[in-house]
Amino acid sequence: MRKENMGKSKVLIVGGTGYIGKRIVKASLSQGYPTYVLKRPEIGLDIEKLQLLLEFKKQGAILVEASFSDLQSLVEAVKLVDVVISTMSGVHFRSHNILLQLKLVEAIKLAGNVKRFLPSEFGIDPARMGHALEPGRVTFDEKMEVRKAIEAAKIPFTYVSANCFASYFAANLSQMATLLPPKDKVLLYGDGNTKVIYVDEDDVGTYTIKTIDDPRTLNKTIYIRPPENILSQRELVEKWENLSGKKLEKTSISGKDFLASMEGMDYAGQVGVGHFYHIFYEGCLTNFELGEDEEEASKLYPEVKYTRMDEFLKIYL
Ligand SMILES: NC(=O)c1ccc[n+]([C@@H]2O[C@H](COP(=O)([O-])OP(=O)(O)OC[C@H]3O[C@@H](n4cnc5c(N)ncnc54)[C@H](OP(=O)(O)O)[C@@H]3O)[C@@H](O)[C@H]2O)c1
């Protein structure tokens, strides 16, 4: 181990081949943490996952075999490390298994050695979503259930609220059902002036890893609110128009009509509409000030050169 990395916590990432998990593994390796990644026997013939795991191994990660169907194997895995980060799936149109983490919480409790656990959050703060709409509230309710188990077991924690991942919410100028910028027309939510927070996924990885050995983030919620990325949808669209040199035709949809669009949609679509409503009409990411048990990542770690949205959008030109 390099001298400057001595004394750094050993970190296990559970869900490391996933969408945000792989960024967190990458950040952990690049910040010099001894990085362990869970390898589940259930991946079977999924060669993409296996190759990603082997790629992590080449970069210095240690692969640890364990299964959610074998509690003792999870206990043995978490015993190897100081910090556990879970990036368990939680997006309905991909896969949603937030409550599986209750097994991981149980394993951490039994192992008794873990100094910090970061459960799979990385989005809207579920503690502020008691009023959320059905059916999308399931995301927040389940994340709160996991929090309750963590706190009941007295496991030291950090919750990371990462706001809107840029590739999901900024690249498409916050349009649903596409991941690419619209070519001619853009739909604005209400007046399009509600402030939203867009965060590059690699920055989510970087900030998350920064928190794990930091006493200032112990038993706290950390919000990632890079100041220049706090933008309204209109401001985001303007950035794209400046980059592309083309004005988009703007139409607007009222909150009522937007909610009505849920009808006839499949479950994942309805969950999505609910989340968009809270973000773009209600302003749930920005309509509160941080409290005492809460910190803001870009203030804690001013050395991180986070990606601004005009820079982020360039690749979509
Ligand atoms: N803020 C935002 O804009 C935003 C956007 C997307 C997601 N998120 C949040 O980020 C978190 C992670 O989501 P994601 O999209 O990155 O997840 P994902 O890629 O769909 O899945 C992550 C990992 O979950 C594990 N997993 C899934 N099903 C499993 C099962 N049955 N048993 C054991 N492990 C299983 C897998 O781990 P292996 O590596 O072991 O296979 C998988 O790679 C969620 O909390 C989600 O709500 C936030």
The ligand as an SDF file (V2000), in Angstrom:
LIG
                    3D

 48 52  0  0  0  0  0  0  0  0999 V2000
  -30.6650   10.8230   -8.2410 N   0  0  0  0  0  0  0  0  0  0  0  0
  -30.9110   10.2180   -9.3700 C   0  0  0  0  0  0  0  0  0  0  0  0
  -31.1520   10.8530  -10.4100 O   0  0  0  0  0  0  0  0  0  0  0  0
  -30.8560    8.7170   -9.4010 C   0  0  0  0  0  0  0  0  0  0  0  0
  -30.8820    8.0630  -10.6320 C   0  0  0  0  0  0  0  0  0  0  0  0
  -30.7520    6.6810  -10.6330 C   0  0  0  0  0  0  0  0  0  0  0  0
  -30.6290    5.9670   -9.4320 C   0  0  0  0  0  0  0  0  0  0  0  0
  -30.6310    6.6500   -8.2540 N   0  0  0  0  0  0  0  0  0  0  0  0
  -30.5040    5.9020   -6.9750 C   0  0  0  0  0  0  0  0  0  0  0  0
  -29.2420    5.2630   -6.9720 O   0  0  0  0  0  0  0  0  0  0  0  0
  -29.3350    3.9960   -6.2940 C   0  0  0  0  0  0  0  0  0  0  0  0
  -28.7420    2.8970   -7.1700 C   0  0  0  0  0  0  0  0  0  0  0  0
  -29.4870    2.7950   -8.3840 O   0  0  0  0  0  0  0  0  0  0  0  0
  -28.8300    2.2550   -9.7230 P   0  0  0  0  0  0  0  0  0  0  0  0
  -29.6700    2.7300  -10.8620 O   0  0  0  0  0  0  0  0  0  0  0  0
  -27.3790    2.5770   -9.7370 O   0  0  0  0  0  0  0  0  0  0  0  0
  -29.0570    0.7050   -9.5580 O   0  0  0  0  0  0  0  0  0  0  0  0
  -28.8570   -0.4570  -10.6430 P   0  0  0  0  0  0  0  0  0  0  0  0
  -27.7310   -0.1600  -11.5450 O   0  0  0  0  0  0  0  0  0  0  0  0
  -30.1770   -0.7760  -11.2760 O   0  0  0  0  0  0  0  0  0  0  0  0
  -28.4950   -1.7000   -9.6870 O   0  0  0  0  0  0  0  0  0  0  0  0
  -27.4530   -1.5890   -8.7570 C   0  0  0  0  0  0  0  0  0  0  0  0
  -27.0630   -2.9520   -8.2240 C   0  0  0  0  0  0  0  0  0  0  0  0
  -28.0680   -3.5180   -7.4020 O   0  0  0  0  0  0  0  0  0  0  0  0
  -27.7440   -4.8830   -7.2390 C   0  0  0  0  0  0  0  0  0  0  0  0
  -28.9420   -5.7130   -7.2980 N   0  0  0  0  0  0  0  0  0  0  0  0
  -30.0290   -5.5730   -8.0830 C   0  0  0  0  0  0  0  0  0  0  0  0
  -30.8850   -6.5800   -7.8580 N   0  0  0  0  0  0  0  0  0  0  0  0
  -30.3140   -7.3920   -6.9240 C   0  0  0  0  0  0  0  0  0  0  0  0
  -30.6990   -8.5800   -6.2810 C   0  0  0  0  0  0  0  0  0  0  0  0
  -31.8700   -9.1850   -6.5470 N   0  0  0  0  0  0  0  0  0  0  0  0
  -29.8590   -9.1120   -5.3570 N   0  0  0  0  0  0  0  0  0  0  0  0
  -28.6910   -8.5240   -5.0750 C   0  0  0  0  0  0  0  0  0  0  0  0
  -28.2690   -7.3920   -5.6630 N   0  0  0  0  0  0  0  0  0  0  0  0
  -29.0690   -6.8420   -6.5740 C   0  0  0  0  0  0  0  0  0  0  0  0
  -26.7910   -5.2750   -8.3690 C   0  0  0  0  0  0  0  0  0  0  0  0
  -25.5140   -5.4460   -7.7840 O   0  0  0  0  0  0  0  0  0  0  0  0
  -24.3160   -6.3320   -8.3800 P   0  0  0  0  0  0  0  0  0  0  0  0
  -23.2650   -5.3480   -8.7820 O   0  0  0  0  0  0  0  0  0  0  0  0
  -23.9020   -7.1910   -7.2450 O   0  0  0  0  0  0  0  0  0  0  0  0
  -24.8740   -7.1140   -9.5250 O   0  0  0  0  0  0  0  0  0  0  0  0
  -26.8310   -4.0370   -9.2550 C   0  0  0  0  0  0  0  0  0  0  0  0
  -25.6660   -3.8270   -9.9870 O   0  0  0  0  0  0  0  0  0  0  0  0
  -30.8090    3.8000   -5.9290 C   0  0  0  0  0  0  0  0  0  0  0  0
  -31.0140    4.1380   -4.5780 O   0  0  0  0  0  0  0  0  0  0  0  0
  -31.5300    4.7840   -6.8290 C   0  0  0  0  0  0  0  0  0  0  0  0
  -32.7560    5.2440   -6.2800 O   0  0  0  0  0  0  0  0  0  0  0  0
  -30.7220    8.0030   -8.2200 C   0  0  0  0  0  0  0  0  0  0  0  0
  1  2  1  0
  2  3  2  0
  2  4  1  0
  4  5  1  0
  4 48  2  0
  5  6  2  0
  6  7  1  0
  7  8  2  0
  8  9  1  0
  8 48  1  0
  9 10  1  0
  9 46  1  0
 10 11  1  0
 11 12  1  0
 11 44  1  0
 12 13  1  0
 13 14  1  0
 14 15  2  0
 14 16  1  0
 14 17  1  0
 17 18  1  0
 18 19  2  0
 18 20  1  0
 18 21  1  0
 21 22  1  0
 22 23  1  0
 23 24  1  0
 23 42  1  0
 24 25  1  0
 25 26  1  0
 25 36  1  0
 26 27  1  0
 26 35  1  0
 27 28  2  0
 28 29  1  0
 29 30  1  0
 29 35  2  0
 30 31  1  0
 30 32  2  0
 32 33  1  0
 33 34  2  0
 34 35  1  0
 36 37  1  0
 36 42  1  0
 37 38  1  0
 38 39  2  0
 38 40  1  0
 38 41  1  0
 42 43  1  0
 44 45  1  0
 44 46  1  0
 46 47  1  0
M  CHG  2   8   1  16  -1
M  END
$$$$
